[in-house]
């Protein structure tokens, strides 16, 4: 297998600090570099639809929530693990673009719901299809069995960190 840039870093540490086991640095370093490549490619896809990654996340969350494609701002920011201020900013931008609308919550006179507009629904339908195609292209160097094994390992790591 060919060496990657992280291998060079590990070799330098092995030379300078042979007493340290830097194997974890290799895993985390590769994940970090992968994140940069993935983020760049995904943002290119989102840009085709005039979206930032966070805006895509809001639209996708509303879309996958099912009809009538609406959630409270609290459910949205809890699902996306962001602050309420960040959520308000994203909703404001999406509302200005006519992709979502604020509507009164029929179950709470003081509450509002965020709902996809028809235009927002059309945009997220196209964007999510392209997003899936982009992710598939990003992983095309892996065999299906390798993708499954990687997914299982990443799930195990994520669960251990989110406990």
MIPAVO-195566 format. One record per residue: residue number from 1; x, y, z of N, C-alpha, C, O in turn. Coordinates in Angstrom, 2 decimals, padded with zeros to 5 digits. Layout:
BEGIN
+------+---------+---------+---------+---------+---------+---------+---------+---------+---------+---------+---------+---------+
: resi :   neast :  nnorth :     nup :  caeast : canorth :    caup :   ceast :  cnorth :     cup :   oeast :  onorth :     oup :
+------+---------+---------+---------+---------+---------+---------+---------+---------+---------+---------+---------+---------+
:  NUM :       X :       Y :       Z :       X :       Y :       Z :       X :       Y :       Z :       X :       Y :       Z :
...
+------+---------+---------+---------+---------+---------+---------+---------+---------+---------+---------+---------+---------+
//
This chain:
BEGIN
+------+---------+---------+---------+---------+---------+---------+---------+---------+---------+---------+---------+---------+
: resi :   neast :  nnorth :     nup :  caeast : canorth :    caup :   ceast :  cnorth :     cup :   oeast :  onorth :     oup :
+------+---------+---------+---------+---------+---------+---------+---------+---------+---------+---------+---------+---------+
:    1 :  000.84 : -001.18 :  000.00 :  000.00 :  000.00 :  000.00 :  000.89 :  001.24 :  000.00 :  001.95 :  001.26 :  000.62 :
:    2 :  000.45 :  002.27 : -000.69 :  001.22 :  003.51 : -000.77 :  001.19 :  004.27 :  000.55 :  000.25 :  004.15 :  001.34 :
:    3 :  002.24 :  005.04 :  000.77 :  002.30 :  005.88 :  001.96 :  001.47 :  007.14 :  001.73 :  001.33 :  007.61 :  000.60 :
:    4 :  000.91 :  007.67 :  002.81 :  000.17 :  008.94 :  002.73 :  000.93 :  009.98 :  003.55 :  001.92 :  009.64 :  004.21 :
:    5 :  000.50 :  011.24 :  003.52 :  001.23 :  012.28 :  004.27 :  001.32 :  012.01 :  005.77 :  002.27 :  012.44 :  006.42 :
:    6 :  000.36 :  011.33 :  006.32 :  000.39 :  011.02 :  007.76 :  001.53 :  010.04 :  008.06 :  002.13 :  010.11 :  009.13 :
:    7 :  001.81 :  009.15 :  007.13 :  002.93 :  008.22 :  007.34 :  004.24 :  008.96 :  007.54 :  005.06 :  008.57 :  008.37 :
:    8 :  004.44 :  010.03 :  006.79 :  005.67 :  010.82 :  006.94 :  005.75 :  011.46 :  008.33 :  006.82 :  011.50 :  008.94 :
:    9 :  004.63 :  011.95 :  008.82 :  004.60 :  012.54 :  010.16 :  004.90 :  011.49 :  011.22 :  005.67 :  011.73 :  012.15 :
:   10 :  004.30 :  010.32 :  011.07 :  004.53 :  009.24 :  012.02 :  005.99 :  008.79 :  012.01 :  006.57 :  008.51 :  013.06 :
:   11 :  006.59 :  008.74 :  010.83 :  008.00 :  008.35 :  010.72 :  008.90 :  009.37 :  011.42 :  009.87 :  009.00 :  012.07 :
:   12 :  008.56 :  010.65 :  011.29 :  009.34 :  011.69 :  011.97 :  009.25 :  011.52 :  013.49 :  010.26 :  011.61 :  014.19 :
:   13 :  008.03 :  011.27 :  013.99 :  007.88 :  011.08 :  015.43 :  008.59 :  009.81 :  015.89 :  009.19 :  009.79 :  016.97 :
:   14 :  008.53 :  008.76 :  015.09 :  009.20 :  007.51 :  015.45 :  010.70 :  007.74 :  015.57 :  011.35 :  007.18 :  016.46 :
:   15 :  011.23 :  008.55 :  014.68 :  012.67 :  008.85 :  014.73 :  013.01 :  009.71 :  015.95 :  013.99 :  009.45 :  016.65 :
:   16 :  012.20 :  010.72 :  016.19 :  012.49 :  011.66 :  017.27 :  012.08 :  011.17 :  018.65 :  012.72 :  011.48 :  019.65 :
:   17 :  011.00 :  010.39 :  018.69 :  010.48 :  009.89 :  019.98 :  010.11 :  008.42 :  019.85 :  008.93 :  008.08 :  019.88 :
:   18 :  011.10 :  007.54 :  019.70 :  010.80 :  006.11 :  019.54 :  010.13 :  005.50 :  020.77 :  009.60 :  004.39 :  020.71 :
:   19 :  010.16 :  006.22 :  021.87 :  009.54 :  005.72 :  023.09 :  008.01 :  005.86 :  023.09 :  007.33 :  005.28 :  023.93 :
:   20 :  007.47 :  006.64 :  022.14 :  006.02 :  006.87 :  022.08 :  005.36 :  005.97 :  021.03 :  005.89 :  005.78 :  019.94 :
:   21 :  004.21 :  005.43 :  021.39 :  003.38 :  004.71 :  020.42 :  002.46 :  005.75 :  019.78 :  001.49 :  006.18 :  020.41 :
:   22 :  002.75 :  006.14 :  018.55 :  001.98 :  007.20 :  017.89 :  000.92 :  006.64 :  016.93 :  000.43 :  007.35 :  016.05 :
:   23 :  000.57 :  005.38 :  017.10 : -000.42 :  004.78 :  016.20 : -001.76 :  005.50 :  016.27 : -002.43 :  005.65 :  015.25 :
:   24 : -002.18 :  005.94 :  017.46 : -003.44 :  006.69 :  017.58 : -003.36 :  008.00 :  016.82 : -004.35 :  008.46 :  016.25 :
:   25 : -002.18 :  008.61 :  016.81 : -002.00 :  009.84 :  016.06 : -002.25 :  009.60 :  014.57 : -002.78 :  010.47 :  013.87 :
:   26 : -001.88 :  008.44 :  014.10 : -002.12 :  008.11 :  012.69 : -003.60 :  008.03 :  012.37 : -004.05 :  008.53 :  011.34 :
:   27 : -004.35 :  007.39 :  013.25 : -005.80 :  007.26 :  013.03 : -006.47 :  008.63 :  013.09 : -007.19 :  009.01 :  012.17 :
:   28 : -006.22 :  009.37 :  014.16 : -006.86 :  010.67 :  014.34 : -006.40 :  011.66 :  013.26 : -007.20 :  012.44 :  012.74 :
:   29 : -005.13 :  011.62 :  012.93 : -004.61 :  012.50 :  011.87 : -005.26 :  012.23 :  010.53 : -005.59 :  013.17 :  009.79 :
:   30 : -005.45 :  010.98 :  010.21 : -006.12 :  010.63 :  008.93 : -007.58 :  011.06 :  008.95 : -008.09 :  011.56 :  007.95 :
:   31 : -008.25 :  010.86 :  010.07 : -009.65 :  011.30 :  010.17 : -009.72 :  012.81 :  009.97 : -010.59 :  013.31 :  009.25 :
:   32 : -008.82 :  013.53 :  010.60 : -008.79 :  015.00 :  010.44 : -008.58 :  015.43 :  009.00 : -009.26 :  016.33 :  008.51 :
:   33 : -007.65 :  014.79 :  008.33 : -007.40 :  015.13 :  006.92 : -008.59 :  014.75 :  006.05 : -008.96 :  015.48 :  005.13 :
:   34 : -009.20 :  013.60 :  006.35 : -010.39 :  013.18 :  005.60 : -011.53 :  014.18 :  005.77 : -012.23 :  014.50 :  004.80 :
:   35 : -011.72 :  014.67 :  006.99 : -012.78 :  015.65 :  007.24 : -012.61 :  016.86 :  006.33 : -013.59 :  017.36 :  005.77 :
:   36 : -011.39 :  017.32 :  006.16 : -011.15 :  018.48 :  005.29 : -011.53 :  018.17 :  003.85 : -012.18 :  018.99 :  003.19 :
:   37 : -011.14 :  017.01 :  003.35 : -011.49 :  016.63 :  001.98 : -013.01 :  016.47 :  001.83 : -013.59 :  016.94 :  000.86 :
:   38 : -013.63 :  015.81 :  002.79 : -015.07 :  015.57 :  002.74 : -015.84 :  016.88 :  002.81 : -016.76 :  017.11 :  002.02 :
:   39 : -015.47 :  017.74 :  003.75 : -016.16 :  019.03 :  003.89 : -016.08 :  019.85 :  002.61 : -017.07 :  020.45 :  002.18 :
:   40 : -014.91 :  019.87 :  002.00 : -014.72 :  020.64 :  000.75 : -015.62 :  020.09 : -000.35 : -016.29 :  020.87 : -001.04 :
:   41 : -015.65 :  018.80 : -000.52 : -016.47 :  018.20 : -001.58 : -017.96 :  018.38 : -001.32 : -018.72 :  018.67 : -002.23 :
:   42 : -018.36 :  018.21 : -000.07 : -019.77 :  018.36 :  000.26 : -020.22 :  019.81 :  000.09 : -021.32 :  020.06 : -000.40 :
:   43 : -019.37 :  020.76 :  000.49 : -019.73 :  022.17 :  000.33 : -019.87 :  022.54 : -001.14 : -020.73 :  023.35 : -001.50 :
:   44 : -019.05 :  021.95 : -002.00 : -019.20 :  022.20 : -003.44 : -020.58 :  021.75 : -003.91 : -021.22 :  022.44 : -004.71 :
:   45 : -021.04 :  020.61 : -003.41 : -022.37 :  020.12 : -003.76 : -023.44 :  021.07 : -003.23 : -024.35 :  021.45 : -003.97 :
:   46 : -023.34 :  021.46 : -001.96 : -024.35 :  022.36 : -001.38 : -024.39 :  023.70 : -002.12 : -025.46 :  024.28 : -002.30 :
:   47 : -023.23 :  024.17 : -002.54 : -023.14 :  025.46 : -003.24 : -023.92 :  025.44 : -004.55 : -024.44 :  026.47 : -004.98 :
:   48 : -024.00 :  024.28 : -005.19 : -024.78 :  024.17 : -006.42 : -026.23 :  024.56 : -006.20 : -026.93 :  024.94 : -007.14 :
:   49 : -026.70 :  024.46 : -004.96 : -028.08 :  024.77 : -004.62 : -028.19 :  026.05 : -003.81 : -029.25 :  026.34 : -003.25 :
:   50 : -027.10 :  026.83 : -003.74 : -027.09 :  028.09 : -003.01 : -027.13 :  027.91 : -001.51 : -027.59 :  028.80 : -000.79 :
:   51 : -026.65 :  026.78 : -001.01 : -026.72 :  026.46 :  000.41 : -025.35 :  026.35 :  001.04 : -024.37 :  026.00 :  000.39 :
:   52 : -025.30 :  026.65 :  002.33 : -024.17 :  026.31 :  003.17 : -024.49 :  024.96 :  003.83 : -025.65 :  024.53 :  003.83 :
:   53 : -023.48 :  024.31 :  004.38 : -023.69 :  022.99 :  004.99 : -024.76 :  023.03 :  006.08 : -025.60 :  022.14 :  006.15 :
:   54 : -024.72 :  024.04 :  006.93 : -025.69 :  024.15 :  008.01 : -027.11 :  024.34 :  007.52 : -028.05 :  023.82 :  008.11 :
:   55 : -027.26 :  025.07 :  006.44 : -028.59 :  025.28 :  005.86 : -029.11 :  023.99 :  005.25 : -030.29 :  023.66 :  005.37 :
:   56 : -028.22 :  023.26 :  004.59 : -028.59 :  021.95 :  004.07 : -029.08 :  021.07 :  005.21 : -030.10 :  020.38 :  005.08 :
:   57 : -028.37 :  021.09 :  006.34 : -028.75 :  020.27 :  007.49 : -030.16 :  020.58 :  007.96 : -030.92 :  019.67 :  008.29 :
:   58 : -030.52 :  021.87 :  008.02 : -031.86 :  022.26 :  008.45 : -032.90 :  021.73 :  007.48 : -033.89 :  021.12 :  007.88 :
:   59 : -032.68 :  021.97 :  006.19 : -033.64 :  021.50 :  005.19 : -033.77 :  019.98 :  005.20 : -034.88 :  019.45 :  005.12 :
:   60 : -032.64 :  019.29 :  005.30 : -032.66 :  017.83 :  005.31 : -033.37 :  017.29 :  006.56 : -034.08 :  016.29 :  006.48 :
:   61 : -033.18 :  017.95 :  007.69 : -033.84 :  017.52 :  008.92 : -035.35 :  017.69 :  008.80 : -036.12 :  016.81 :  009.20 :
:   62 : -035.77 :  018.81 :  008.24 : -037.21 :  019.02 :  008.03 : -037.76 :  017.99 :  007.04 : -038.84 :  017.45 :  007.26 :
:   63 : -037.03 :  017.73 :  005.97 : -037.50 :  016.80 :  004.94 : -037.63 :  015.38 :  005.49 : -038.63 :  014.71 :  005.24 :
:   64 : -036.64 :  014.94 :  006.24 : -036.69 :  013.56 :  006.74 : -037.63 :  013.39 :  007.92 : -037.90 :  012.27 :  008.34 :
:   65 : -038.15 :  014.51 :  008.45 : -039.12 :  014.42 :  009.54 : -040.49 :  013.95 :  009.04 : -041.35 :  013.60 :  009.83 :
:   66 : -040.68 :  013.96 :  007.72 : -041.93 :  013.52 :  007.14 : -042.97 :  014.62 :  007.11 : -042.80 :  015.68 :  007.71 :
:   67 : -044.04 :  014.35 :  006.40 : -045.10 :  015.35 :  006.28 : -045.62 :  015.72 :  007.65 : -045.77 :  014.83 :  008.49 :
:   68 : -045.91 :  016.94 :  007.92 : -045.95 :  018.10 :  007.03 : -044.63 :  018.87 :  006.93 : -044.62 :  020.06 :  006.61 :
:   69 : -043.49 :  018.20 :  007.20 : -042.15 :  018.78 :  007.06 : -042.00 :  020.02 :  007.92 : -041.62 :  021.09 :  007.44 :
:   70 : -042.30 :  019.87 :  009.19 : -042.19 :  020.99 :  010.13 : -041.76 :  020.49 :  011.49 : -042.12 :  019.40 :  011.93 :
:   71 : -040.96 :  021.32 :  012.16 : -040.49 :  021.02 :  013.50 : -040.40 :  022.33 :  014.27 : -040.33 :  023.41 :  013.69 :
:   72 : -040.40 :  022.22 :  015.58 : -040.17 :  023.41 :  016.40 : -038.69 :  023.78 :  016.30 : -037.85 :  022.91 :  016.05 :
:   73 : -038.36 :  025.05 :  016.50 : -036.94 :  025.43 :  016.52 : -036.13 :  024.65 :  017.55 : -034.97 :  024.32 :  017.32 :
:   74 : -036.76 :  024.34 :  018.70 : -036.06 :  023.58 :  019.74 : -035.72 :  022.17 :  019.26 : -034.60 :  021.71 :  019.46 :
:   75 : -036.67 :  021.49 :  018.62 : -036.37 :  020.16 :  018.09 : -035.30 :  020.23 :  017.02 : -034.43 :  019.36 :  016.95 :
:   76 : -035.34 :  021.27 :  016.20 : -034.33 :  021.43 :  015.16 : -032.94 :  021.58 :  015.77 : -032.02 :  020.86 :  015.39 :
:   77 : -032.78 :  022.52 :  016.72 : -031.42 :  022.73 :  017.22 : -030.94 :  021.60 :  018.10 : -029.74 :  021.36 :  018.17 :
:   78 : -031.85 :  020.88 :  018.77 : -031.44 :  019.69 :  019.52 : -031.00 :  018.57 :  018.57 : -030.02 :  017.88 :  018.84 :
:   79 : -031.72 :  018.39 :  017.48 : -031.37 :  017.37 :  016.50 : -030.02 :  017.67 :  015.86 : -029.22 :  016.76 :  015.64 :
:   80 : -029.78 :  018.94 :  015.57 : -028.55 :  019.33 :  014.88 : -027.39 :  019.63 :  015.83 : -026.28 :  019.90 :  015.39 :
:   81 : -027.66 :  019.59 :  017.14 : -026.63 :  019.84 :  018.16 : -025.92 :  021.17 :  017.95 : -024.69 :  021.23 :  017.93 :
:   82 : -026.72 :  022.23 :  017.79 : -026.17 :  023.58 :  017.66 : -026.88 :  024.48 :  018.67 : -027.85 :  024.07 :  019.30 :
:   83 : -026.39 :  025.70 :  018.81 : -027.00 :  026.63 :  019.75 : -028.26 :  027.22 :  019.14 : -028.46 :  027.21 :  017.93 :
:   84 : -029.12 :  027.74 :  020.00 : -030.35 :  028.36 :  019.52 : -030.04 :  029.59 :  018.67 : -030.77 :  029.88 :  017.72 :
:   85 : -028.98 :  030.32 :  019.00 : -028.59 :  031.49 :  018.20 : -028.18 :  031.10 :  016.79 : -028.55 :  031.76 :  015.82 :
:   86 : -027.42 :  030.04 :  016.68 : -027.02 :  029.54 :  015.37 : -028.24 :  029.09 :  014.58 : -028.34 :  029.35 :  013.38 :
:   87 : -029.16 :  028.41 :  015.26 : -030.37 :  027.95 :  014.59 : -031.20 :  029.13 :  014.09 : -031.69 :  029.10 :  012.97 :
:   88 : -031.35 :  030.16 :  014.92 : -032.11 :  031.34 :  014.50 : -031.49 :  031.97 :  013.26 : -032.21 :  032.35 :  012.34 :
:   89 : -030.18 :  032.07 :  013.23 : -029.49 :  032.64 :  012.06 : -029.76 :  031.81 :  010.80 : -030.05 :  032.36 :  009.74 :
:   90 : -029.66 :  030.49 :  010.93 : -029.91 :  029.61 :  009.77 : -031.36 :  029.73 :  009.30 : -031.62 :  029.81 :  008.10 :
:   91 : -032.29 :  029.73 :  010.23 : -033.69 :  029.85 :  009.85 : -033.95 :  031.18 :  009.18 : -034.67 :  031.24 :  008.18 :
:   92 : -033.38 :  032.25 :  009.70 : -033.55 :  033.58 :  009.09 : -033.08 :  033.57 :  007.64 : -033.77 :  034.07 :  006.75 :
:   93 : -031.91 :  032.99 :  007.40 : -031.37 :  032.94 :  006.02 : -032.25 :  032.11 :  005.11 : -032.51 :  032.49 :  003.97 :
:   94 : -032.71 :  030.97 :  005.61 : -033.56 :  030.10 :  004.80 : -034.93 :  030.73 :  004.56 : -035.52 :  030.54 :  003.50 :
:   95 : -035.42 :  031.46 :  005.53 : -036.70 :  032.15 :  005.37 : -036.57 :  033.26 :  004.33 : -037.47 :  033.44 :  003.50 :
:   96 : -035.48 :  034.01 :  004.37 : -035.24 :  035.05 :  003.37 : -035.16 :  034.48 :  001.96 : -035.54 :  035.13 :  000.99 :
:   97 : -034.65 :  033.26 :  001.86 : -034.54 :  032.59 :  000.55 : -035.84 :  031.88 :  000.17 : -035.90 :  031.22 : -000.87 :
:   98 : -036.88 :  031.99 :  001.00 : -038.18 :  031.36 :  000.78 : -038.10 :  029.83 :  000.74 : -038.84 :  029.18 :  000.00 :
:   99 : -037.19 :  029.27 :  001.54 : -037.06 :  027.82 :  001.61 : -037.76 :  027.23 :  002.83 : -038.13 :  026.06 :  002.84 :
:  100 : -037.95 :  028.06 :  003.86 : -038.73 :  027.68 :  005.04 : -039.62 :  028.85 :  005.41 : -039.42 :  029.99 :  004.99 :
:  101 : -040.62 :  028.53 :  006.23 : -041.48 :  029.58 :  006.77 : -041.76 :  029.29 :  008.23 : -041.80 :  028.13 :  008.65 :
:  102 : -041.95 :  030.35 :  008.99 : -042.37 :  030.21 :  010.38 : -043.89 :  030.23 :  010.39 : -044.53 :  031.10 :  009.79 :
:  103 : -044.46 :  029.27 :  011.09 : -045.93 :  029.22 :  011.20 : -046.29 :  029.05 :  012.67 : -045.49 :  028.52 :  013.44 :
:  104 : -047.46 :  029.50 :  013.08 : -047.87 :  029.33 :  014.48 : -048.00 :  027.85 :  014.82 : -048.46 :  027.04 :  014.01 :
:  105 : -047.60 :  027.50 :  016.04 : -047.75 :  026.13 :  016.52 : -049.18 :  025.97 :  017.03 : -049.56 :  026.64 :  017.99 :
:  106 : -049.98 :  025.09 :  016.42 : -051.37 :  024.95 :  016.85 : -051.51 :  024.37 :  018.26 : -052.57 :  024.48 :  018.87 :
:  107 : -050.45 :  023.76 :  018.77 : -050.49 :  023.17 :  020.11 : -049.91 :  024.07 :  021.19 : -049.95 :  023.73 :  022.37 :
:  108 : -049.37 :  025.24 :  020.79 : -048.74 :  026.15 :  021.74 : -048.91 :  027.57 :  021.20 : -048.26 :  027.95 :  020.23 :
:  109 : -049.80 :  028.35 :  021.82 : -050.10 :  029.69 :  021.29 : -048.87 :  030.57 :  021.20 : -048.82 :  031.47 :  020.35 :
:  110 : -047.88 :  030.34 :  022.05 : -046.66 :  031.17 :  022.03 : -045.59 :  030.62 :  021.11 : -044.60 :  031.30 :  020.84 :
:  111 : -045.78 :  029.41 :  020.63 : -044.73 :  028.73 :  019.86 : -044.88 :  028.90 :  018.36 : -045.94 :  029.26 :  017.85 :
:  112 : -043.79 :  028.63 :  017.68 : -043.79 :  028.61 :  016.22 : -043.20 :  027.30 :  015.74 : -042.47 :  026.62 :  016.46 :
:  113 : -043.51 :  026.97 :  014.53 : -042.94 :  025.81 :  013.86 : -042.21 :  026.30 :  012.63 : -042.57 :  027.32 :  012.04 :
:  114 : -041.17 :  025.57 :  012.24 : -040.43 :  025.85 :  011.02 : -040.87 :  024.80 :  010.01 : -040.79 :  023.60 :  010.27 :
:  115 : -041.32 :  025.27 :  008.86 : -041.86 :  024.36 :  007.85 : -041.19 :  024.62 :  006.50 : -040.93 :  025.76 :  006.13 :
:  116 : -040.92 :  023.53 :  005.79 : -040.43 :  023.67 :  004.42 : -041.50 :  024.33 :  003.56 : -042.68 :  024.01 :  003.68 :
:  117 : -041.08 :  025.26 :  002.71 : -041.98 :  025.80 :  001.69 : -041.96 :  024.84 :  000.50 : -041.15 :  023.91 :  000.47 :
:  118 : -042.82 :  025.07 : -000.46 : -042.79 :  024.24 : -001.67 : -041.43 :  024.38 : -002.36 : -040.86 :  023.41 : -002.85 :
:  119 : -040.92 :  025.60 : -002.38 : -039.60 :  025.82 : -002.99 : -038.51 :  025.11 : -002.19 : -037.60 :  024.53 : -002.77 :
:  120 : -038.60 :  025.16 : -000.86 : -037.63 :  024.47 : -000.02 : -037.67 :  022.98 : -000.22 : -036.63 :  022.32 : -000.26 :
:  121 : -038.89 :  022.43 : -000.36 : -039.04 :  021.00 : -000.61 : -038.37 :  020.63 : -001.94 : -037.66 :  019.63 : -002.02 :
:  122 : -038.60 :  021.43 : -002.97 : -038.02 :  021.14 : -004.29 : -036.49 :  021.20 : -004.23 : -035.80 :  020.37 : -004.83 :
:  123 : -035.96 :  022.19 : -003.52 : -034.50 :  022.33 : -003.41 : -033.90 :  021.15 : -002.66 : -032.90 :  020.59 : -003.11 :
:  124 : -034.48 :  020.78 : -001.53 : -033.88 :  019.69 : -000.75 : -034.02 :  018.36 : -001.46 : -033.15 :  017.49 : -001.31 :
:  125 : -035.07 :  018.16 : -002.23 : -035.20 :  016.92 : -003.00 : -034.03 :  016.76 : -003.96 : -033.45 :  015.68 : -004.06 :
:  126 : -033.69 :  017.82 : -004.67 : -032.57 :  017.76 : -005.62 : -031.24 :  017.71 : -004.89 : -030.34 :  016.94 : -005.25 :
:  127 : -031.11 :  018.53 : -003.84 : -029.84 :  018.63 : -003.12 : -029.48 :  017.32 : -002.43 : -028.32 :  016.91 : -002.44 :
:  128 : -030.47 :  016.65 : -001.82 : -030.15 :  015.42 : -001.09 : -029.78 :  014.31 : -002.07 : -028.93 :  013.47 : -001.76 :
:  129 : -030.39 :  014.28 : -003.25 : -030.02 :  013.28 : -004.25 : -028.57 :  013.49 : -004.69 : -027.81 :  012.53 : -004.84 :
:  130 : -028.19 :  014.74 : -004.91 : -026.81 :  015.04 : -005.32 : -025.85 :  014.79 : -004.17 : -024.72 :  014.35 : -004.39 :
:  131 : -026.28 :  015.08 : -002.94 : -025.46 :  014.84 : -001.75 : -025.12 :  013.36 : -001.62 : -023.98 :  013.00 : -001.35 :
:  132 : -026.12 :  012.50 : -001.81 : -025.90 :  011.05 : -001.74 : -024.93 :  010.61 : -002.84 : -024.05 :  009.79 : -002.60 :
:  133 : -025.11 :  011.16 : -004.04 : -024.21 :  010.81 : -005.15 : -022.78 :  011.27 : -004.86 : -021.82 :  010.56 : -005.18 :
:  134 : -022.63 :  012.44 : -004.26 : -021.30 :  012.95 : -003.90 : -020.65 :  012.03 : -002.87 : -019.47 :  011.68 : -003.01 :
:  135 : -021.40 :  011.65 : -001.85 : -020.83 :  010.77 : -000.82 : -020.43 :  009.43 : -001.42 : -019.41 :  008.86 : -001.04 :
:  136 : -021.22 :  008.93 : -002.35 : -020.89 :  007.67 : -003.01 : -019.58 :  007.81 : -003.80 : -018.73 :  006.92 : -003.75 :
:  137 : -019.43 :  008.92 : -004.51 : -018.18 :  009.16 : -005.26 : -016.99 :  009.26 : -004.31 : -015.90 :  008.77 : -004.63 :
:  138 : -017.19 :  009.89 : -003.16 : -016.09 :  010.05 : -002.20 : -015.61 :  008.71 : -001.66 : -014.45 :  008.57 : -001.27 :
:  139 : -016.49 :  007.73 : -001.63 : -016.14 :  006.41 : -001.08 : -015.89 :  005.36 : -002.15 : -015.78 :  004.18 : -001.84 :
:  140 : -015.80 :  005.78 : -003.41 : -015.71 :  004.79 : -004.49 : -014.41 :  003.99 : -004.51 : -014.31 :  003.00 : -005.23 :
:  141 : -013.41 :  004.40 : -003.73 : -012.18 :  003.61 : -003.69 : -012.29 :  002.42 : -002.74 : -011.40 :  001.58 : -002.68 :
:  142 : -013.40 :  002.35 : -002.00 : -013.61 :  001.24 : -001.06 : -014.58 :  000.23 : -001.63 : -015.58 :  000.59 : -002.25 :
:  143 : -014.28 : -001.04 : -001.43 : -015.21 : -002.11 : -001.77 : -016.39 : -002.04 : -000.81 : -016.29 : -001.44 :  000.26 :
:  144 : -017.51 : -002.65 : -001.17 : -018.69 : -002.63 : -000.31 : -018.39 : -003.22 :  001.06 : -018.84 : -002.69 :  002.08 :
:  145 : -017.64 : -004.30 :  001.10 : -017.31 : -004.91 :  002.40 : -016.44 : -003.98 :  003.23 : -016.55 : -003.95 :  004.46 :
:  146 : -015.56 : -003.22 :  002.58 : -014.73 : -002.26 :  003.30 : -015.57 : -001.11 :  003.85 : -015.34 : -000.64 :  004.97 :
:  147 : -016.54 : -000.65 :  003.06 : -017.44 :  000.41 :  003.53 : -018.19 : -000.05 :  004.77 : -018.32 :  000.69 :  005.75 :
:  148 : -018.69 : -001.29 :  004.73 : -019.44 : -001.81 :  005.87 : -018.56 : -001.95 :  007.11 : -018.97 : -001.61 :  008.22 :
:  149 : -017.35 : -002.44 :  006.91 : -016.42 : -002.59 :  008.04 : -016.06 : -001.22 :  008.61 : -016.02 : -001.04 :  009.83 :
:  150 : -015.79 : -000.26 :  007.74 : -015.47 :  001.09 :  008.20 : -016.65 :  001.69 :  008.95 : -016.46 :  002.30 :  010.01 :
:  151 : -017.85 :  001.53 :  008.43 : -019.04 :  002.05 :  009.11 : -019.19 :  001.45 :  010.50 : -019.53 :  002.16 :  011.45 :
:  152 : -018.95 :  000.15 :  010.63 : -019.06 : -000.50 :  011.94 : -018.01 :  000.03 :  012.91 : -018.32 :  000.28 :  014.08 :
:  153 : -016.79 :  000.20 :  012.44 : -015.73 :  000.71 :  013.31 : -016.01 :  002.15 :  013.74 : -015.81 :  002.51 :  014.90 :
:  154 : -016.46 :  002.97 :  012.80 : -016.76 :  004.36 :  013.12 : -017.94 :  004.45 :  014.09 : -017.93 :  005.29 :  014.99 :
:  155 : -018.95 :  003.61 :  013.90 : -020.09 :  003.58 :  014.82 : -019.61 :  003.24 :  016.24 : -020.01 :  003.89 :  017.20 :
:  156 : -018.75 :  002.23 :  016.34 : -018.23 :  001.83 :  017.66 : -017.47 :  002.98 :  018.32 : -017.64 :  003.24 :  019.51 :
:  157 : -016.65 :  003.65 :  017.56 : -015.88 :  004.79 :  018.09 : -016.81 :  005.92 :  018.50 : -016.67 :  006.50 :  019.58 :
:  158 : -017.77 :  006.24 :  017.63 : -018.71 :  007.33 :  017.93 : -019.52 :  007.04 :  019.19 : -019.68 :  007.91 :  020.04 :
:  159 : -020.03 :  005.81 :  019.30 : -020.80 :  005.46 :  020.49 : -019.96 :  005.60 :  021.76 : -020.47 :  006.03 :  022.79 :
:  160 : -018.69 :  005.22 :  021.70 : -017.85 :  005.32 :  022.87 : -017.59 :  006.78 :  023.26 : -017.44 :  007.08 :  024.45 :
:  161 : -017.53 :  007.66 :  022.29 : -017.27 :  009.07 :  022.56 : -018.54 :  009.82 :  022.97 : -018.45 :  010.84 :  023.65 :
:  162 : -019.69 :  009.34 :  022.57 : -020.94 :  010.04 :  022.88 : -021.64 :  009.52 :  024.12 : -022.72 :  010.00 :  024.47 :
:  163 : -021.04 :  008.55 :  024.80 : -021.65 :  008.03 :  026.03 : -021.55 :  009.05 :  027.14 : -022.00 :  008.79 :  028.26 :
+------+---------+---------+---------+---------+---------+---------+---------+---------+---------+---------+---------+---------+
//
